[in-house]
Amino acid sequence: MKMTVELFDSIINTSQDCVFWKDSERRFLGVNQAFLDYYGFESADVLLGKTDEDMGWHTDPEPFKQDEMRVLAGRSTYKVQGKCMIRGEERDIIASKRPLYDGDKIVGLVGSFVDVTDVIRRRNGLDSSQVVYTFDKLRKFSYFDRIIDEISLDEILDPLTGVISRSYSMKFINHLLNEHIPFTFTMIDLDNFKHINDNFGHPAGDLVLKYVSKKIAEAADGFGIAGRFGGDELLLLDLKNIEAGQKETFFENLYTRSGAFRNNIDLGTGSALITATSGTATYPYDSDNFDDLFSIVDKMLYLGKGRGRDCYTIYNESDHKDLKIVQSTKKGMFQEMQNIRSHISRVNGVREKLAAVTPRLIEVLQIEDLYYVEADGRMRSVMDPAFEGDAGDISNFMKEDIFAERTLERIEKYSPVFYSTLQKKGLASALIMRFGTGKKDQGYIVCAVERSYRIWQDNECAILYYLAGLLV
């Protein structure tokens, strides 16, 4: 068989190892699909022509640089252990690299690596693995029933969480596609997982992953398979809940009754509220091939993050077909602040200033309207000048400059008048910022949405805090 470009692409893109190749200046020329999936990239365009240092993947990049310089001098390396940053978490990897030749001249290098974080932690006693799926549970599914006597259970399961490994989750998906079996595919991303690792340690993060994985598997027992895609990303393959109403009921129960999410978990040195964002779509009704199905699910996941996390988003063609996802970055947030300052500097008056920036805030914060409360206690809308509500008791709970809550329970308890106004507008979650000079309140910016359990992120609070400072 003659090696062609198509055959080469097929070989490296079916590999479970992350494969990459670089030029003689250590700049990326290409990577395989496993590499893109590991770092969460949609395409290689984001890294082509860049080095590891440009990407910021290593807390100490020098050893990796020197390793690659030795390879470019003609020395291959095999299974070298190192560390890299992935989604804010430092992971353990093992990498192998060798020179690329054009005749006798070295023109670059090719390498591959695998993530061994869970293996190392288990070996060092930093976690205890669990087993969620047994032979009997897996035999309910024809794919696993066919292969389960030929391989060990350890090979099928993720070593930490005990749910199905990424490799066998993908193989199960291919089986469903080949047999034309309808299924609902869901990606689940744990919210603010880095905060748990940073504040409680990696063993606590592992505890959370195991707990949530087990709960998801229990919620889909008998008709679905839970798997670990990588890091803090989990997946669910559901063969039962295919229709829109079925999916809505399942996810409502998953988020409110299963105990998987919106639940405080004891981490030994403290507790943390566990929430997650999910995106879901169904084969073959939303897409008849995996690449497009995965793209839709990924899009729904980012849509949920933009809506404030702690939610599920079920794909609906009429609502989501032409949807464009805007992803914010730290650089983007700084640019947003610059834009806010530029717009506000052109006008005078609180309402006029807010009106100048509200259209952009609606897009960035994923809100429908922006409200403000003046010193007289009257709540007004930026988008609807005719609206006026009573917020005379807002100061009863605003003891700090900022209030960010997933529900209105605190407002209901301490400020029933203001709560009544929010309730009449159908608002269920609020981010409120006080503005004024010194101890004197001039008013409040009220950023509220209809969906409860929204998580207000630090960057959203920062933007509103910056805006409040420009109003005085």
Residue pairs with C-beta under 8 A, 6 or more apart in sequence:
1 7
12 19
12 32
13 32
13 33
13 34
15 32
15 34
15 112
16 34
16 114
16 166
16 167
17 34
17 112
17 113
17 114
18 31
18 32
18 34
18 35
18 38
18 112
18 113
18 114
19 31
19 32
19 34
19 35
19 110
19 111
19 112
20 28
20 30
20 31
20 32
20 35
20 110
20 111
20 112
21 28
21 29
21 30
21 31
21 100
21 108
21 109
21 110
21 111
22 28
22 29
22 68
22 108
22 109
22 110
22 111
23 29
23 107
23 108
24 72
24 106
24 107
24 108
25 51
26 51
26 52
26 65
26 68
26 69
26 72
26 109
27 48
27 49
27 50
27 51
28 44
28 47
28 48
28 49
28 50
28 51
29 48
29 108
30 44
30 48
31 44
31 47
36 42
36 43
36 44
37 229
37 230
38 86
38 115
38 230
39 86
40 87
41 47
42 298
47 55
52 58
52 61
52 64
52 65
53 61
53 65
56 85
57 84
57 85
57 86
58 64
58 82
58 83
58 84
58 85
59 83
59 85
59 90
63 82
64 82
67 77
67 80
67 82
67 97
68 97
68 109
70 77
71 77
71 97
71 98
71 99
71 109
71 111
72 99
72 106
72 108
72 109
73 106
74 99
74 106
75 99
76 96
76 97
76 98
76 99
77 95
77 96
77 97
77 98
78 96
79 94
79 95
79 96
80 94
80 95
80 96
80 97
81 92
81 93
81 94
81 116
82 92
82 93
82 94
82 95
83 90
83 91
83 92
83 93
84 90
84 91
84 93
85 91
86 115
86 231
87 193
87 194
87 231
87 232
88 194
89 193
89 194
89 197
89 205
89 231
89 232
91 115
91 117
91 231
92 115
92 116
92 117
92 120
93 113
93 114
93 115
93 116
93 117
94 113
94 114
94 116
95 111
95 112
95 113
96 111
96 112
96 113
97 109
97 110
97 111
97 112
98 109
98 110
98 111
99 106
99 108
99 109
100 106
100 107
100 108
100 109
100 110
101 107
115 230
118 127
118 158
118 159
118 160
119 159
121 127
121 160
121 202
121 203
121 206
122 128
122 129
122 159
122 160
126 202
126 203
126 206
127 160
127 203
127 206
127 207
127 210
129 159
129 160
129 161
129 162
129 210
130 161
130 162
130 210
130 214
131 153
131 157
131 162
132 157
132 161
132 162
132 163
132 213
132 214
132 217
132 226
133 153
133 156
133 157
133 162
133 163
133 164
133 217
133 225
134 153
135 148
135 153
137 221
138 144
138 145
138 148
138 156
139 145
139 148
140 222
141 172
141 225
141 239
142 175
142 179
143 171
143 172
143 175
143 176
144 156
144 172
148 156
155 165
155 168
156 164
156 165
156 168
157 163
157 164
157 165
158 164
158 165
158 166
158 213
158 227
158 228
159 165
160 206
160 209
160 210
160 228
161 209
161 210
161 213
161 214
161 228
161 234
162 210
162 213
162 214
163 213
163 214
163 216
163 217
163 225
163 226
163 227
163 228
163 234
164 172
164 225
164 226
164 227
164 228
165 227
165 228
166 227
166 228
166 229
166 230
168 227
169 225
169 227
169 228
169 229
169 235
169 237
172 225
172 227
172 237
173 183
173 185
173 237
173 290
174 290
175 181
176 183
176 237
176 239
176 283
177 283
177 289
177 290
180 284
181 239
182 239
182 242
182 282
182 283
182 284
182 285
183 237
183 238
183 239
183 242
183 282
183 283
184 236
184 237
184 238
184 241
184 242
184 247
184 280
184 281
184 282
184 283
185 235
185 236
185 237
185 238
185 280
185 281
185 282
185 283
185 293
185 294
185 297
186 235
186 236
186 237
186 238
186 278
186 279
186 280
186 297
186 312
187 229
187 233
187 234
187 235
187 278
187 279
187 280
187 297
187 298
187 301
188 212
188 216
188 233
188 234
188 235
188 236
188 276
188 277
188 278
189 232
189 233
189 276
189 277
189 278
189 301
189 305
190 208
190 209
190 212
190 232
190 233
190 234
190 274
190 275
190 276
191 275
191 276
191 277
191 309
191 310
191 455
192 275
192 309
192 455
193 205
193 208
193 231
193 232
195 272
196 204
196 205
196 208
196 267
196 272
197 204
197 205
199 270
199 272
200 267
200 268
200 269
200 270
200 272
201 269
204 267
204 268
204 269
204 272
205 232
207 265
207 267
208 265
208 267
208 272
208 274
209 228
209 232
209 234
211 265
211 274
212 234
212 260
212 261
212 274
212 276
213 226
213 228
213 234
215 258
215 259
215 260
216 226
216 234
216 236
216 254
216 258
216 260
217 225
217 226
218 258
219 250
219 253
219 254
219 258
219 260
220 226
220 236
220 238
223 238
223 239
223 240
223 241
224 236
224 237
224 238
224 239
224 240
224 241
225 236
225 237
226 234
226 235
226 236
227 234
227 235
227 236
227 237
228 234
228 235
229 235
238 250
240 246
241 247
241 249
241 250
242 282
242 285
244 314
244 316
247 280
247 282
247 314
248 314
251 278
251 280
251 312
251 314
254 260
254 261
254 312
255 261
255 262
255 311
255 312
256 262
260 274
260 276
261 274
261 275
261 276
261 310
262 273
262 274
262 275
262 310
262 453
263 273
263 274
264 271
264 272
264 273
264 274
265 271
265 272
265 274
275 309
275 310
275 453
275 455
276 310
277 301
277 304
277 305
277 309
277 310
277 311
277 312
278 300
278 301
278 304
278 311
278 312
278 313
279 296
279 297
279 298
279 299
279 300
279 301
279 302
279 303
279 304
279 312
279 313
279 315
280 297
280 300
280 312
280 313
280 314
280 315
281 287
281 293
281 296
281 297
281 300
281 314
281 315
282 315
283 290
283 293
286 293
286 296
286 315
286 317
287 293
287 296
296 315
296 320
297 315
299 315
299 320
299 323
299 325
300 313
300 314
300 315
300 320
301 313
302 325
302 327
303 313
303 320
303 323
303 325
304 311
304 312
304 313
306 325
306 326
306 366
307 313
307 366
307 451
307 454
308 366
308 429
308 449
308 451
308 454
308 455
308 456
308 457
309 454
309 455
309 457
310 406
310 453
310 454
310 455
311 451
311 453
311 454
326 363
326 364
328 336
328 364
328 459
330 459
333 459
333 462
333 463
336 360
336 364
336 463
337 462
337 463
337 466
339 357
339 360
340 357
340 360
340 463
340 466
340 467
340 470
341 470
343 356
343 357
343 360
344 353
344 356
344 357
344 467
344 470
344 471
346 356
347 353
347 355
347 356
350 372
350 374
350 442
350 443
350 471
351 372
351 380
351 382
353 470
353 471
354 370
354 372
354 382
354 445
354 471
355 382
357 467
358 369
358 370
358 382
358 383
361 367
361 370
361 447
361 463
361 467
362 368
362 369
362 370
364 460
364 463
365 447
365 460
365 463
365 464
366 449
367 447
367 448
367 449
368 383
368 449
368 450
369 381
369 382
369 383
369 384
370 381
370 382
370 383
370 445
370 446
370 447
371 379
371 380
371 381
371 382
371 445
371 446
371 447
371 448
372 379
372 380
372 382
372 443
372 444
372 445
372 446
373 379
373 380
373 391
373 394
373 443
373 444
373 446
374 380
374 442
374 443
375 441
375 442
375 443
377 390
377 391
377 392
377 393
377 394
378 388
378 389
378 390
378 391
379 388
379 389
379 390
379 391
379 394
379 418
379 421
379 446
380 387
380 388
380 389
381 387
387 425
389 421
389 424
389 425
390 417
390 418
390 420
390 421
391 415
391 417
391 418
391 421
391 444
391 446
392 417
392 418
393 414
393 415
393 416
393 417
393 418
394 415
394 418
394 432
394 444
395 441
396 414
396 415
397 403
397 410
397 411
397 413
397 414
397 415
398 432
398 434
398 444
400 434
401 433
401 434
401 465
401 468
402 431
402 432
402 433
402 434
402 461
402 464
402 465
403 410
403 430
403 431
403 432
403 433
404 430
404 431
404 432
404 456
404 461
405 411
405 429
405 430
406 429
406 452
406 453
406 454
406 455
407 428
407 429
407 452
407 453
408 419
408 422
408 423
408 427
408 428
408 429
408 430
408 452
411 418
411 419
411 422
411 430
412 419
422 428
422 430
422 448
425 448
426 450
427 448
427 449
427 450
428 448
428 449
428 450
428 451
428 452
429 448
429 449
429 451
429 452
429 453
429 454
429 456
430 446
430 447
430 448
430 449
431 446
431 447
431 448
431 456
431 460
431 461
431 464
432 444
432 445
432 446
432 447
433 444
433 445
433 447
433 461
433 464
433 465
433 467
433 468
434 441
434 443
434 444
434 468
435 441
435 442
435 443
435 444
435 445
435 468
435 469
435 471
435 472
436 442
436 443
436 472
437 472
442 471
442 472
443 471
445 464
445 467
445 468
445 471
447 460
447 464
